[in-house]
């Protein structure tokens, strides 16, 4: 799936109108705790980025789950484009809306639109 992200007033959000239409809020879609700085890195400090995400079919990069808590899941990006980064990020329960679970691995690549 292709998932756009946007930065508004210095904060990153997943652009999920279907989630909001189903009763969620924009605040639920905010990227925090390392996910925000990861999007800064991936977007080269931009304000918009679209990622293709998959939890079954490998794409060019991946993050790997290292823990689950009552509020979300923690992942690590060991590498990005074959460079060691070891970036830790936490993602919120909106992930359950997107994938139906906290996948062990989330594959991703930047979509050039």
C-alpha positions in Angstrom: 0.0 0.0 0.0 1.1 3.6 -0.6 0.9 5.8 2.5 1.5 9.5 2.4 2.8 11.4 5.3 2.7 15.2 5.8 4.4 17.6 8.2 2.1 20.3 9.8 3.4 22.8 12.3 6.6 20.8 12.8 4.7 17.5 13.4 4.5 14.5 11.1 1.2 12.7 10.5 0.1 9.7 8.4 -2.4 10.8 5.9 -5.3 8.3 6.6 -8.6 9.9 5.7 -10.3 6.5 5.9 -9.1 6.1 9.5 -10.5 9.6 10.4 -13.7 8.8 8.5 -14.1 5.6 10.7 -13.9 7.7 13.8 -10.2 8.3 14.4 -8.5 11.6 14.8 -5.6 13.4 13.2 -3.9 13.3 16.6 -4.0 9.5 16.5 -2.1 9.6 13.2 0.8 11.7 14.6 4.3 10.2 14.2 6.2 10.5 17.5 9.0 8.8 19.4 11.5 8.4 16.6 9.0 7.9 13.8 9.0 11.7 13.3 12.8 11.9 13.1 12.8 8.9 10.8 10.4 10.7 8.4 12.7 13.8 8.6 15.6 11.6 7.6 13.7 9.8 4.8 12.3 13.1 3.4 15.6 14.9 3.7 13.9 17.3 6.1 11.0 17.9 3.8 7.3 18.3 4.6 5.8 15.4 2.5 6.7 11.9 1.7 4.9 8.8 0.4 6.1 5.3 1.3 5.1 2.1 -0.2 4.6 -0.3 2.7 4.2 -4.1 2.9 4.4 -6.6 5.7 4.7 -9.7 3.4 6.5 -8.8 0.2 10.1 -7.5 0.5 10.8 -3.9 -0.7 14.1 -2.1 -0.8 14.2 -1.4 2.9 12.7 -2.6 6.2 12.1 -2.0 9.8 12.0 -4.9 12.3 9.8 -5.1 15.4 11.8 -5.3 18.7 9.0 -4.9 21.1 5.3 -4.4 21.7 3.7 -2.6 24.6 0.1 -1.6 25.6 0.3 1.5 23.4 2.1 0.5 20.2 5.3 -1.2 19.0 9.0 -0.4 18.8 10.9 -1.1 15.6 14.5 -0.7 14.4 15.9 0.2 11.1 19.3 -1.5 11.1 20.1 -0.3 7.6 18.8 2.2 5.1 20.0 1.8 1.5 22.8 -0.5 2.7 24.1 2.1 5.2 24.0 1.3 8.9 21.6 3.6 10.7 20.3 1.6 13.8 17.4 4.1 14.1 14.8 3.1 16.8 11.2 4.2 16.3 7.9 3.6 18.0 4.6 3.3 16.0 1.2 3.8 17.4 -2.0 1.6 17.2 -3.0 3.2 13.9 -0.7 0.5 12.6 -3.4 -2.0 13.5 -5.8 -0.1 11.2 -3.2 -0.2 8.4 -2.0 -3.8 8.8 -4.4 -5.5 11.3 -1.3 -6.3 13.5 2.1 -5.1 14.4 4.0 -7.0 11.8 7.4 -8.5 12.6 8.8 -6.7 9.6 7.5 -3.7 7.7 9.1 -3.4 4.3 9.1 0.1 2.7 10.4 2.2 -0.1 10.0 5.8 -1.0 7.6 6.4 -3.8 8.7 9.0 -6.3 5.5 10.8 -7.5 
